[in-house]
């Protein structure tokens, strides 16, 4: 609730929205001190969430096999309670949700979102209307880089309402379908890997990373990763073709979702499959997945124009992208030593090499990793998705959702569990530090200091260290006990 209330102050809200006319909100949003106060409320809410989540993780890690069912139900119920207040919130910590609403309306009006940006919805005399008031100006004239799945959903929602806030709620409901799929798939994947299903679910579903970026932030990535997890389970427990269809639909949300088909191939092959057998099965899975990716857009009339817009996100340089940082440093050094190379020469080269690296890692996993083993399939998918994020030309906080669910279900050691907890904790706490503060630079600086202080309280104090270490130790002990049981 604190995140929702503070978010109404710091989030971008269309001026025509009814809530924007509330006197108190106008005062708070119209002053720097008011926005800072809203940010503090958000951070207090996230801090309370983080503390409660750590305790929930600790209790989940301690649950023995008999209590895991009840603990899993508690984790799911807690996730629902933490998510409900955010269902009707505006897009928090990012404006992407407003872009989704505008792109869905474009599709509904018969204007291709792959050829035109939200600017096409602007009224006469270039006056922005309700549907475009919240869209980031950077993306007003750019086409949609997403597959047909979210656009079809946005088209359907636009047939019922033209209110951008309600359209945002509809898109959040679509994202929460991904959360439901994760709630179903994660415990199964954890059991495959001999991990604690309650703790794995807690690490994935209720984490600050998920709440801040997947639910509050309203990003398509949540639906994508939910379809990926479901694809892997369905492929193994039902039929490879069904898994391939879900993998194609995941790519139809965002293209990296299709990488789950690598794991679908591995998990549905017999043990010790030869390279020739792997390639033949890859071709079968690929054909079905591509059909599931392409056909919805063709049938709906959207086509495959999103292929030409895949480079749109890469027009932004993000500090979380390793290739972008390395390439930028090379360009800076080249200027300092006077090489005379054009701007961003090394940036483009490093990004290209990194993308080739993603292909190489994916091919290596597909051709060399063990087949017919559920645990190894999950590990392989975690490796591919982690490499994809590490080598991507653009990385945002919500990209961590691509691999965290597949790492969390593995039977991890103490260090790895602690690192995963810390990653989820920090990435959730720093989510408010973005453009949603619309120019409140002092608020960003002060907010960053508050986040640093919160992280210190959560990670440096003796009690917090004991809590974090307890999660890792309990999971490590459970892993040892499971290993002993597996080997008699």
N, C-alpha and C positions, 0 to 999 in steps of 0.2 A: 504493500500500500504506500509506503514512503517513496518507493521508486516511481509509482504512478503519479503521486501528488507533486513531487519535485520535477518529474518529467514534463508535466504540464507547463512548467515555468521555463525549462531549458530547451525543450524540443521545438522544432520548427512546426508551426501550426498555421494553416491558411487563414489570412485575416478575415475571410468571409465565414469561417466556422463559428457556430453559436458560442462555443466556449471562449473564443477570443474576445467576446464582448463583455465578459465578466469583469467588473470593475477591479476587483482585487488582482486578478491575473494581469490586467492591463498595467497596473502599477508595478507589479513585480517584474513582468517581462519588459517593461519600458525603462528599467533602470539597471545599472550595472550591479548595484548592491542586491537588487532583487534577484537577478539571475545567479549571482553568487550564492545567495541564500537557498535558491532552488537546487543548485548543484550540491550544496552541503546536505540537503535533505535526501537527495538521490544517493549520495555516498554513504550516509548513515544507514539508509535502507539496504544498500549492497553490503555494508559491513555487517549488519545484523544477519543478512542472508548467509554471508560467508561463515560466520561463527556457527550458525545453526546447521549449515551444511557439513562443516567439519565434524560436529558432534554426531550428525546422522551417519557420516562415513565411518566414524569410530565404532558406533553401535552396529553398523552393517558388517564391519570386518570381524567383530567379535561373535556374531551369530553363528552357532553351530549348524550342522546340516539339518537338524530337526526344526530349528527356528528360522531357517532361511526363507521359507514360504511366507511366514507372517511378516518377516522383515522386508521382503520384496514388496508385499502389499502396502506396507507402511511407506516405503520409498515412493511408490507410485501415487499413493494418496497425498503425500506431502508435495510432490511435484504438481499435482492438480491444484492444491491450495495455493501454492506460490505462483502459479500461472494465471489463475482466474482474474485477479485484479488487473493484469496486464492485457487481457483479451481486448478490452475496449480502449486501451491507451493509444495515443498517436505513435507513429514510428519513433522509437527512442534511440538516441546516439547515432542516428543515420537517417538520411532523407530517402533512402532507397524505396521504402514503402509507398511514398507519394508517387515515385516514378512507376512502380508496379500498377498503381491505380490508373494513372494516365495511359500507360501502354495498353491495359485491358480495355479502356474506353476507346482507344484508337482502333483496336481490333473489332470492337462492337460496332463502330461507325463505318466499318469497311475500309479503313485507312491502314495500310500495312505498317505495323510497328517496326518492320525490318527495313523500311524505306524512309520512314519519317519519324521524327522525334516528337515529344509532347508539345513542342511549339506549334504543331498543326492544330492543337485544340485552343490556341489563343484566339480571343474574340476580335471583332473589328477594332481598328486603330491600335492594334498590337497591345490590347489590354488583357493581362492574364485573368483567367477565370478561376473558379474554385478548384478545378481539376489540375491546374498548373501552378497555383500559388505556392505550393509546398515543394515543388520539384527543384532540385539543385540546378542553378543556372548552367553549370558545366554540362549537364546531360539534357538540356532542353532541346537541342537540335540533333542529338545523336540517336541512332536506331537502337533497338533492344538487342542485347547480346545473349538473350536467353532462348532456350528451346521453346517448343510450342506448348508444353504442359502448363506453365503458369499463365501464359497469354490466353489459352483457352479458358482456364478458370476465371481470369479477369474479364474475359468477354461475357461469360455466363453471368457473373456477378453484376456486370454493367447493364444487363438486361432487366435487372430488378431495381436498380437505383443509380442515380448519378451523383449522389453525395459522396465526396472523396473520403470522408471519415468512415462511412459504412463500407466503402470499397476496401479501405485499409483493414477493417475488421475482417472482411471476407478473405483477404489475402493472408491475414494472420491465422485464420481458421485453416486455410490450406497448408500453411507452414506447420500447424499443430498436427496435421495428419502425419507428418514426418515424425513428430514426437511420439505419437501413438504407435507408429510402426517400430520405432526404436524400443519403446516399452515392451513390445511383443518379441522383438528379435534379440535384443541384448542378452536377456537371461539365457536364451538358447545358445547363443554364441559363447557365452561364459561357460556353460556346462560342457560344450565341445572342448574347451581349452582347460578344463579342470579348475576354473576360477570360481570365486564366490559370486553367484548371480545377483545377490542383493547389493553387494558392494559395487559390482560393475554397473548396475543400474543407477546406483547413487552417484557414481563418478560421471555418468553420462547424462542422466535425465535431470537431476536437481542441482547441478553445479552452477556456480556463478557464470561460467562461460556460456552455458546453455541459456540460463535465464536472461542474461544481459544481451547476448548477441543473437541467439536463436529465437527467443520468444519476444523480448522487448524490442530488439533490433529489427525483427521481422525480415529475415533474409531467406531467399529461396534455398540457400544451402541446407537448411534444416529438412525441408522436404526431400532434397536430393539425397542426403545421407540416410534418411529413413528408408527410402526406396532401395538404396544400396544394401543396407543391412537385411532388409526383407528379401532381396534378390538372392543373397547368399544362402539364407536359411531355406527358402522355397526350392532353390536349385538342388540342394542336398536332400531335403526331406520329401520332396515331391517329384519334380522333373526338371531337367536342365533347361528345357525350352521355356518353362514358366519363369525360371530365374533370369534367363536371357531377356525375356519381355520386360521384366521389372528393371533390369539393368539398362535396357534401351530407354525406358521411361525416365530413369534417373538422369541419363544423358539428355533427355528431353527437357529437363529442368535446367541443368547446367552441364556442359559437355564432360567435365572431369568425372561425373557420376558414372559414365560408361566404363571406367576403369575397373569397376567391380566385376566385369565380365572375365577379367583375368582370373579372379578367384573362383568364379563360376566354372571356368574350364578346369582348373586344378582340382576342385572338390568333386567334380562329377566324372573324372577319369579314373580308370583302374590304377592300382598301385604300380609304380615303376613303368609308367607309360613311356614309349619311345618318342623321339622328336617328331617322327612322321605322324604318329597317332595324335600327339598334341596339336600339330598344325591342322590336321583334318577336323578335329573337334573344335578348334578355335574358329575355323571357317564356318562351321555350323552355328556355333553360338553367335558369331559376328553377324551372320546373315539375319538371324532372328532379331538380334538387338537393333541392328540398323533399321529393319522394318518397323519395329516398335518406336524407334526414334523419328522416322520420317513420315510414316503414314498418318499419325494424328494431325500434323501440320498440313499435309496435302489434302486430307479429307475435309478439314476445317476451312481450307482456303488460305492458310497462312504461308504455305510453301516452306522452303528451306533457306529463306533469306538471312536467317540468323548466322549462317556460316560466314557471310561477308562482314558481320558485325562483331566477330569474336575478338578483334583487336581493340575494340572500344575501351574495355577496362584497363588495358595496358597503356593508355594515354596518360595515366596518372602514375607518378613515381611514389611508391610507398616505402617507408623506412623499414618495414618488416620483410621486404623482399631481399634475399641475399644477393641474387644476381644484379638487382638494381643498385644496391649499395656498392658492390664491388665494381660494377661498370662505371658508376658515378665517380668513385675514387680514382679509377684509371683515367677517366676524362680530366679530372682535376689535376692529376699529376702531369698529364700530357700538356695541359695548358701552362703549368708552372715551369716545365722544362722547355717549352717553346716548340713542341713538335708540329704545331700548325694544323692538326687534324680538325675536321669539322666538329661542331657540338654533337655530343651524344654518340660519337663514333664507337667508342669502347662499350658504352651502355648497350647499344644494339648488338654488338658482337657477343658480349657476355650473356646477354639474354638469349640469343640464338643458341649458343653452346649449351646453356642450361636446359633449354627446351629439348635439344637433342639428347641431353643427359636423361631426361624423363623417359624418352622413347627407349633408350638403351637399358635403363633400369627395368622398365616394364617388360621388354623383350627377354632380358636375362631371367627375370622371375618366371615368366611364362614357359621358358624352355628348360630351366634347370631345377626349379623348386620341386619338392616331392608332390606326387599326385595321389588322389584318393584318400588324403588325410585331412580331416576337418580342421584340426588345430593348425597344421601347416598352411592351409588355405587362408585362415584368418591372419596368421602372421604375415603371409605374403601380401595380402591386401593392405595391412597396416604399413608395411614397408613401401609399397607402391604409392599410397596416398601421402605418407610422410615425405617421400622423395618429391612428389609432385608439389607439395606446399613449399618445401625447402628450395626448389628450383624454379618456382613460378616467377614470372616477371612482375607480378603484382600480388601482394598478400595483405589482406585485412585480418583483423582479429577473428572474424567469424569463419575464416578459412581453416582455423584450427578444428572446427567441427568436422572437417573432412576426414581426419585420422584419429582423433581422440576416442570415438566410440569403438574403433577396432583395436586400439591399444589397451583400452580399459578392460576389455574382456579377456585379455591374456593373463596368464599366471605370472605376475611380475614379482621381482625381488623388491627389497626394501627401498633401495635407491630409486628404482624406476617408478615405484608407486608414489614415493614422496615427490619426485619430479613432476609426475602427472598431476598430482594434487596442487602443487605450486603453480603449474602452468594454468590450470583451470581457474584457480583463485585469482591470480594476477590479471589474466586476460578478462575476467569478469569485472574486476575493480576498476580497471583503466578504461573500460568501454565509454564512459561519459566524456572522455577527453578528446572530442572530435568537433566537427564543424557544426554540430547541433547547438553549440554555444554562440553561434552567429556573431562572431567578432569580439566576444568578451575575453580578450587575451589575458587580462589580469586574472579573470576567473579560472582560465585554463591553468595558469601558473600556480595559483593558490590551490586549485583543485588537485593538481599533481602532487603538491606537497602534502595535502590531506591524504591522498591515496598512499603516498610513501609512508606516512605516519601509521595509517591503518595496516599496511603490509608489515611494518615493523612490529606493531602490536600482535598481529596474527602469526608472524613467522619467527620473531626474534625473542619474545619473552619466553621464560622457562615453561610456563603453563602451555603456551601455544606450541612450543617445540615438542613438548611431551604429547600433546594431542596429535600433531602431525606425525611424529614418530610412532605413536601408538597405532595409527591407521596402517602405516607401512609394516610395522612389526607384526600386527595381528594378521594381515594379509600374507606376509612372508611365512609366518608360523602355519597358517592354514595351507599354504602351498606345500610346505614340507610334509605336513600330515597327509595331504592328498597324494603326494608323490610316493610316500611309504605305502599307502593303501593300494595305489596303482600297481606297485611292484611286489606286493605281498610282504 
